[in-house]
Amino acid sequence: MRGCPELGRLPKAQALISSLHFRNQTPGTAPHHVFAKKLHNRESRLDPTHPVEYAPGKQQPILTATGTTAFTLRAIPMGLLTKPIAPIRPLEPFDTWDARVARGAPSGTVAAMALHDPRPNRLSMSLQFSTVSGFYTHQRVQVLRRFKTAVSHIVIRNADVQQLGGQKRLVFREEGAKPEEWILQGWTYHVRPTLELYRMPYPDLVGILRPMLRDIWTRGMKLEEQWTAASFSKLKPTVPELPPIKTPKQRSSAESSPEPRNDVQKESPGLASARPIPSKRRKGVASVASLPPIPDFDPFPFTPVPPAPTLSPPALPPQTKSKSSKPVNWWAVGRVLEAAVADGDFQGPTRWNPSPRAAPPPAQDSVPTQTTSPAAEPSPDSNRATVQAKLAGMLFRPQSVIRPDQKERAAGKIPRRMHQFEDN
């Protein structure tokens, strides 16, 4: 390569990660005030659940690396990027911070972000450029290519600058290269170059860019550790520790124990044998006679109750309904009751007249008449039986039986007075 012969004779990288992957790695757009180090509102972010809001202390998630006037390099978490207004390609679900915490909760860490279109043996890096006025198109393309080449050699081949013969030369130490310790995964790097970068040689660019990348990676890892601790403390609220309970100082057993008494029994009398009580007044052991055991007393004894005998209902005679029976003529029943009330044999539905009928006075004739015994008046029971017989004949008369007076009444020979009918 012109101006840097070390880059023209480079063999292929033999490390596990052989190159950087820049294409389609930025899910959003850097805010317009990213260079003012201010955050935009939460609703327009890709990840509204990012812990930058509730992390303790003053957080500055937009990291800036200084040390040159040729370009400005900043890094911002992808979750704080704004949503693209007109995306060029279909948007994929963004891996939020809460989703990463849920995946890494069993191990107590935050899982790595699921990046878009990962490639084998390649390390992803989100990079955005914004040039100021005064750049031509070919100058902008050349600056972008030069910057990507310098970053790739630093990350993959561990490129560094060394003085050889009074000149700066590039040296590569691939044996100690650690690509994961140069680029923050889940962060977007934003570069604003000037025309000074267009003419800057590679040794000068690598010498300036190497400490800037290391500084951003170190500060970003500290921020992620703080955010991780804040996220897990939010999931598991801390319980305040209570001060230890202080118990009052107790006296010794010799001071607190009372003098034992020999006349007090210590065990219940229900035991088979009494416990011997030591005596201090006289030598030996005084034994207490055992008392007979007291049987258990049940205030509510259980008395079994014999089951009550089951009585079967009496058998009823079979009821047969005659096919020749006709419905009851309730009008005729009412007429019979009216006639009974009019004659005085029946007063009301349930009351009979107990007084007998008064006999008419005899006629006062000049011719003496022979005294005869008056005719026996019908008793109330006989009147009641007569009415019951009439009602029974009307209610339970079969249809096949036709009284002779019914034909005459139909012909109009007998008036419609039910008390003049003769019962068959």
Backbone hydrogen bonds in HBPLUS format (Angstrom, degrees):
<---DONOR---> <-ACCEPTOR-->    atom                        ^
c    i                          cat <-CA-CA->   ^        H-A-AA   ^      H-
h    n   atom  resd res      DA  || num        DHA   H-A  angle D-A-AA Bond
n    s   type  num  typ     dist DA aas  dist angle  dist       angle   num
A0004-CYS N   A0001-MET O   3.10 MM   3  5.50 161.0  2.14 126.9 131.5     1
A0007-LEU N   A0004-CYS O   3.30 MM   3  6.00 151.4  2.39 117.9 123.5     2
A0008-GLY N   A0005-PRO O   3.22 MM   3  5.33 149.1  2.32 101.9 110.7     3
A0018-SER N   A0121-ASN O   3.00 MM 103  5.83 153.7  2.07 139.9 141.4     4
A0123-LEU N   A0019-SER O   3.06 MM 104  6.53 157.9  2.11 149.3 153.8     5
A0021-HIS N   A0123-LEU O   2.72 MM 102  5.66 157.5  1.77 140.2 140.4     6
A0125-MET N   A0021-HIS O   2.99 MM 104  6.04 150.7  2.08 157.3 151.3     7
A0029-THR N   A0082-THR O   2.99 MM  53  5.23 161.1  2.03 143.8 149.8     8
A0082-THR N   A0029-THR O   2.92 MM  53  5.23 156.6  1.98 163.8 156.0     9
A0034-VAL N   A0031-PRO O   3.21 MM   3  5.29 144.1  2.34 116.3 112.3    10
A0036-ALA N   A0033-HIS O   3.00 MM   3  5.00 148.8  2.10  98.7 108.6    11
A0037-LYS N   A0034-VAL O   3.35 MM   3  5.34 161.8  2.38  99.6 104.5    12
A0045-ARG N   A0042-ARG O   3.20 MM   3  5.41 166.9  2.22 112.1 115.3    13
A0083-LYS N   A0044-SER O   3.22 MM  39  6.19 144.0  2.36 157.0 162.5    14
A0046-LEU N   A0081-LEU O   2.97 MM  35  5.91 133.7  2.19 163.8 170.8    15
A0047-ASP N   A0079-GLY O   2.99 MM  32  4.47 150.9  2.08 142.3 133.0    16
A0050-HIS N   A0047-ASP O   3.38 MM   3  5.77 155.4  2.44 118.3 117.2    17
A0063-LEU N   A0075-ALA O   2.89 MM  12  5.15 150.3  1.98 157.5 158.9    18
A0075-ALA N   A0063-LEU O   2.83 MM  12  5.15 147.9  1.93 143.8 152.6    19
A0065-ALA N   A0073-LEU O   3.00 MM   8  5.64 171.3  2.00 167.3 167.1    20
A0194-THR N   A0070-ALA O   2.93 MM 124  5.46 130.4  2.18 174.4 159.5    21
A0072-THR N   A0192-ARG O   3.07 MM 120  5.20 143.6  2.21 123.7 134.7    22
A0192-ARG N   A0072-THR O   3.03 MM 120  5.20 152.0  2.11 143.5 151.5    23
A0074-ARG N   A0190-HIS O   2.95 MM 116  5.19 158.1  2.00 150.8 157.3    24
A0190-HIS N   A0074-ARG O   2.75 MM 116  5.19 167.0  1.76 148.2 152.7    25
A0076-ILE N   A0188-THR O   3.01 MM 112  5.40 152.8  2.08 143.5 151.6    26
A0188-THR N   A0076-ILE O   2.83 MM 112  5.40 170.1  1.84 158.0 160.2    27
A0080-LEU N   A0077-PRO O   3.13 MM   3  5.62 152.2  2.21 111.3 118.9    28
A0078-MET N   A0186-GLY O   2.99 MM 108  5.74 168.9  2.00 149.3 145.6    29
A0081-LEU N   A0078-MET O   3.17 MM   3  5.37 166.3  2.19 110.0 113.7    30
A0100-ARG N   A0096-THR O   3.18 MM   4  6.48 149.8  2.27 140.9 149.0    31
A0101-VAL N   A0097-TRP O   2.91 MM   4  6.22 152.5  1.99 150.8 158.7    32
A0102-ALA N   A0098-ASP O   2.96 MM   4  6.18 155.2  2.03 146.4 152.9    33
A0103-ARG N   A0099-ALA O   3.10 MM   4  6.31 153.8  2.17 143.1 149.3    34
A0104-GLY N   A0100-ARG O   3.08 MM   4  6.23 152.5  2.16 143.4 150.5    35
A0111-ALA N   A0100-ARG O   3.17 MM  11  4.88 166.8  2.19 125.1 122.0    36
A0105-ALA N   A0101-VAL O   2.90 MM   4  5.73 106.4  2.45 140.5 155.4    37
A0108-GLY N   A0104-GLY O   3.03 MM   4  6.10 115.8  2.46 141.6 158.8    38
A0109-THR N   A0104-GLY O   3.11 MM   5  5.10 146.9  2.22 147.1 142.6    39
A0108-GLY N   A0105-ALA O   3.11 MM   3  4.90 147.9  2.22  98.8 108.6    40
A0189-TYR N   A0126-SER O   2.90 MM  63  6.09 175.6  1.90 150.5 149.1    41
A0128-GLN N   A0189-TYR O   2.87 MM  61  6.26 151.8  1.95 162.0 170.2    42
A0191-VAL N   A0128-GLN O   2.92 MM  63  6.25 162.5  1.95 159.1 164.0    43
A0130-SER N   A0191-VAL O   3.10 MM  61  6.50 144.8  2.23 162.9 170.3    44
A0140-ARG N   A0136-TYR O   2.98 MM   4  6.24 155.7  2.05 148.9 155.1    45
A0141-VAL N   A0137-THR O   3.07 MM   4  6.34 160.0  2.11 151.9 156.9    46
A0142-GLN N   A0138-HIS O   3.00 MM   4  6.10 156.4  2.06 140.7 147.4    47
A0143-VAL N   A0139-GLN O   2.95 MM   4  6.12 156.7  2.01 148.5 154.4    48
A0144-LEU N   A0140-ARG O   3.05 MM   4  6.21 161.4  2.08 147.0 152.0    49
A0145-ARG N   A0141-VAL O   3.02 MM   4  6.20 161.3  2.06 148.5 153.5    50
A0146-ARG N   A0142-GLN O   3.01 MM   4  6.10 159.3  2.05 145.1 151.0    51
A0147-PHE N   A0143-VAL O   2.99 MM   4  6.16 158.7  2.04 149.4 154.7    52
A0148-LYS N   A0144-LEU O   3.11 MM   4  6.29 166.0  2.13 150.6 153.9    53
A0149-THR N   A0145-ARG O   3.05 MM   4  6.19 156.1  2.11 147.2 153.6    54
A0150-ALA N   A0146-ARG O   3.15 MM   4  6.34 160.7  2.19 147.0 151.5    55
A0151-VAL N   A0147-PHE O   3.08 MM   4  6.32 163.3  2.11 152.1 156.5    56
A0152-SER N   A0148-LYS O   2.99 MM   4  6.12 159.9  2.03 147.3 152.8    57
A0153-HIS N   A0149-THR O   3.15 MM   4  6.37 160.6  2.19 150.9 154.7    58
A0154-ILE N   A0150-ALA O   3.17 MM   4  6.36 153.4  2.24 145.6 152.8    59
A0155-VAL N   A0151-VAL O   3.02 MM   4  6.19 163.9  2.05 155.2 158.9    60
A0156-ILE N   A0152-SER O   2.90 MM   4  5.78 167.0  1.92 151.4 155.7    61
A0157-ARG N   A0153-HIS O   3.11 MM   4  5.10 135.5  2.31 115.2 128.1    62
A0159-ALA N   A0153-HIS O   3.07 MM   6  5.45 154.8  2.14 122.9 127.7    63
A0160-ASP N   A0171-VAL O   2.88 MM  11  5.38 150.7  1.97 155.8 163.0    64
A0171-VAL N   A0160-ASP O   2.90 MM  11  5.38 162.5  1.93 150.4 153.5    65
A0162-GLN N   A0169-ARG O   2.84 MM   7  5.31 156.4  1.89 152.9 160.8    66
A0169-ARG N   A0162-GLN O   2.77 MM   7  5.31 161.1  1.81 150.1 156.7    67
A0164-LEU N   A0167-GLN O   2.80 MM   3  5.40 162.8  1.83 164.2 163.6    68
A0167-GLN N   A0164-LEU O   3.26 MM   3  5.40 154.7  2.33 102.1 109.6    69
A0177-ALA N   A0174-GLU O   3.32 MM   3  5.03 167.7  2.33 104.2 104.8    70
A0181-GLU N   A0178-LYS O   3.12 MM   3  5.74 159.6  2.16 120.0 125.9    71
A0182-TRP N   A0179-PRO O   3.29 MM   3  5.68 150.8  2.38 121.4 119.3    72
A0197-LEU N   A0194-THR O   3.18 MM   3  5.86 148.0  2.28 114.7 121.0    73
A0198-TYR N   A0195-LEU O   3.18 MM   3  5.23 138.7  2.36  97.2 108.4    74
A0200-MET N   A0197-LEU O   3.42 MM   3  5.00 154.8  2.49  92.5  99.7    75
A0205-LEU N   A0201-PRO O   3.07 MM   4  6.34 157.8  2.12 149.5 156.5    76
A0206-VAL N   A0202-TYR O   2.83 MM   4  5.98 167.0  1.84 165.0 166.9    77
A0207-GLY N   A0203-PRO O   3.01 MM   4  6.08 158.1  2.06 141.9 148.3    78
A0208-ILE N   A0204-ASP O   3.08 MM   4  6.28 140.9  2.24 142.0 151.2    79
A0209-LEU N   A0205-LEU O   2.87 MM   4  5.94 163.1  1.90 151.3 156.7    80
A0210-ARG N   A0206-VAL O   3.05 MM   4  5.81 157.0  2.11 147.5 151.0    81
A0213-LEU N   A0209-LEU O   3.05 MM   4  6.25 161.4  2.09 158.9 161.9    82
A0214-ARG N   A0210-ARG O   3.25 MM   4  6.48 161.2  2.29 150.6 155.8    83
A0215-ASP N   A0211-PRO O   3.01 MM   4  6.08 154.8  2.08 141.8 148.2    84
A0216-ILE N   A0212-MET O   3.12 MM   4  6.33 163.5  2.15 150.0 153.6    85
A0217-TRP N   A0213-LEU O   3.07 MM   4  6.22 159.7  2.11 146.8 152.5    86
A0218-THR N   A0214-ARG O   3.10 MM   4  6.25 159.8  2.14 148.3 153.0    87
A0219-ARG N   A0215-ASP O   3.16 MM   4  6.33 169.7  2.17 152.2 154.7    88
A0220-GLY N   A0216-ILE O   2.92 MM   4  5.93 154.1  1.98 145.8 153.8    89
A0221-MET N   A0217-TRP O   3.07 MM   4  6.18 154.4  2.13 145.1 150.7    90
A0222-LYS N   A0218-THR O   3.30 MM   4  6.56 151.6  2.39 142.8 149.6    91
A0223-LEU N   A0219-ARG O   3.13 MM   4  6.41 155.0  2.19 145.4 151.9    92
A0224-GLU N   A0220-GLY O   3.03 MM   4  6.30 158.8  2.08 149.3 154.7    93
A0225-GLU N   A0221-MET O   3.08 MM   4  6.28 147.9  2.18 141.4 149.6    94
A0226-GLN N   A0222-LYS O   3.12 MM   4  6.42 154.3  2.19 145.9 152.2    95
A0227-TRP N   A0223-LEU O   2.92 MM   4  6.22 159.4  1.96 153.2 159.2    96
A0228-THR N   A0224-GLU O   2.87 MM   4  5.98 150.1  1.96 142.0 150.2    97
A0229-ALA N   A0225-GLU O   3.06 MM   4  6.27 162.6  2.10 146.9 150.8    98
A0230-ALA N   A0226-GLN O   2.98 MM   4  6.20 157.0  2.03 147.2 153.9    99
A0231-SER N   A0227-TRP O   2.94 MM   4  6.09 150.1  2.03 143.4 151.1   100
A0232-PHE N   A0228-THR O   3.08 MM   4  6.35 165.0  2.11 155.1 157.6   101
A0233-SER N   A0229-ALA O   2.98 MM   4  6.08 149.4  2.08 143.6 152.4   102
A0234-LYS N   A0230-ALA O   3.08 MM   4  6.17 137.3  2.27 135.0 145.2   103
A0235-LEU N   A0231-SER O   3.13 MM   4  6.45 145.4  2.25 140.8 149.9   104
A0236-LYS N   A0232-PHE O   2.99 MM   4  6.12 158.3  2.04 146.1 151.3   105
A0256-SER N   A0252-SER O   3.07 MM   4  6.25 157.5  2.12 153.2 159.8   106
A0257-SER N   A0253-SER O   3.08 MM   4  5.70 152.1  2.16 139.9 144.8   107
A0325-SER N   A0322-SER O   3.41 MM   3  5.60 168.5  2.43 104.4 107.7   108
A0399-GLN N   A0324-SER O   2.97 MM  75  5.26 140.6  2.13 122.0 134.2   109
A0332-ALA N   A0329-ASN O   3.16 MM   3  5.53 123.4  2.50 103.7 116.0   110
A0333-VAL N   A0329-ASN O   3.23 MM   4  6.62 153.2  2.30 145.7 153.5   111
A0334-GLY N   A0330-TRP O   3.02 MM   4  6.22 155.6  2.08 143.0 148.7   112
A0335-ARG N   A0331-TRP O   3.08 MM   4  6.38 151.1  2.17 142.9 150.6   113
A0336-VAL N   A0332-ALA O   3.06 MM   4  6.33 151.9  2.14 148.1 154.8   114
A0337-LEU N   A0333-VAL O   3.12 MM   4  6.41 158.6  2.17 148.4 153.7   115
A0338-GLU N   A0334-GLY O   2.95 MM   4  6.20 151.4  2.03 146.6 154.8   116
A0339-ALA N   A0335-ARG O   2.97 MM   4  6.19 154.0  2.04 144.9 151.5   117
A0340-ALA N   A0336-VAL O   2.97 MM   4  6.22 153.3  2.05 146.2 153.7   118
A0341-VAL N   A0337-LEU O   3.02 MM   4  6.22 152.2  2.09 144.7 151.7   119
A0342-ALA N   A0338-GLU O   2.93 MM   4  6.12 155.2  1.99 145.0 152.2   120
A0343-ASP N   A0339-ALA O   3.07 MM   4  6.25 152.3  2.15 147.1 152.9   121
A0345-ASP N   A0340-ALA O   3.14 MM   5  5.39 123.4  2.48 160.8 165.4   122
A0346-PHE N   A0340-ALA O   3.21 MM   6  5.28 146.8  2.33 125.2 120.6   123
A0344-GLY N   A0341-VAL O   3.18 MM   3  5.15 146.6  2.30  97.6 107.6   124
A0347-GLN N   A0351-ARG O   2.96 MM   4  5.35 143.4  2.10 152.0 162.0   125
A0382-SER N   A0379-SER O   3.05 MM   3  5.27 119.2  2.43  99.4 113.9   126
A0383-ASN N   A0379-SER O   3.05 MM   4  6.47 160.9  2.09 156.4 161.5   127
A0384-ARG N   A0380-PRO O   2.90 MM   4  6.07 160.2  1.94 146.7 152.4   128
A0385-ALA N   A0381-ASP O   2.90 MM   4  6.10 153.1  1.97 143.4 151.1   129
A0386-THR N   A0382-SER O   2.93 MM   4  6.17 146.1  2.04 143.8 153.0   130
A0387-VAL N   A0383-ASN O   3.04 MM   4  6.37 165.0  2.07 154.3 156.8   131
A0388-GLN N   A0384-ARG O   2.93 MM   4  6.13 160.4  1.96 148.2 154.4   132
A0389-ALA N   A0385-ALA O   2.90 MM   4  6.03 149.1  1.99 140.4 148.7   133
A0390-LYS N   A0386-THR O   2.96 MM   4  6.31 156.7  2.01 150.1 156.1   134
A0391-LEU N   A0387-VAL O   2.89 MM   4  6.19 164.9  1.92 153.3 157.5   135
A0392-ALA N   A0388-GLN O   2.82 MM   4  5.96 157.4  1.87 146.7 153.5   136
A0393-GLY N   A0389-ALA O   2.92 MM   4  6.10 149.9  2.01 143.7 151.5   137
A0394-MET N   A0390-LYS O   3.02 MM   4  6.34 144.7  2.15 144.7 154.1   138
A0395-LEU N   A0391-LEU O   2.86 MM   4  6.04 157.2  1.92 153.3 159.6   139
A0396-PHE N   A0392-ALA O   2.99 MM   4  5.74 161.1  2.03 143.2 148.2   140
A0401-VAL N   A0398-PRO O   3.37 MM   3  5.83 150.9  2.46 106.9 113.9   141
A0406-GLN N   A0403-ARG O   3.25 MM   3  5.49 144.8  2.39 100.5 110.0   142
A0408-GLU N   A0404-PRO O   3.45 MM   4  6.86 160.4  2.49 145.8 150.8   143
A0409-ARG N   A0405-ASP O   2.79 MM   4  5.95 153.1  1.86 143.9 151.9   144
A0410-ALA N   A0406-GLN O   2.95 MM   4  6.09 146.3  2.06 137.6 146.7   145
A0411-ALA N   A0407-LYS O   3.00 MM   4  6.29 139.6  2.17 138.8 149.9   146
A0413-LYS N   A0408-GLU O   3.02 MM   5  5.39 158.5  2.06 155.7 151.3   147
A0412-GLY N   A0409-ARG O   3.19 MM   3  5.03 148.6  2.30  94.1 103.4   148
A0420-GLN N   A0417-ARG O   3.19 MM   3  5.86 161.5  2.23 117.5 122.5   149
A0421-PHE N   A0418-MET O   3.29 MM   3  5.47 157.6  2.35 103.4 110.0   150
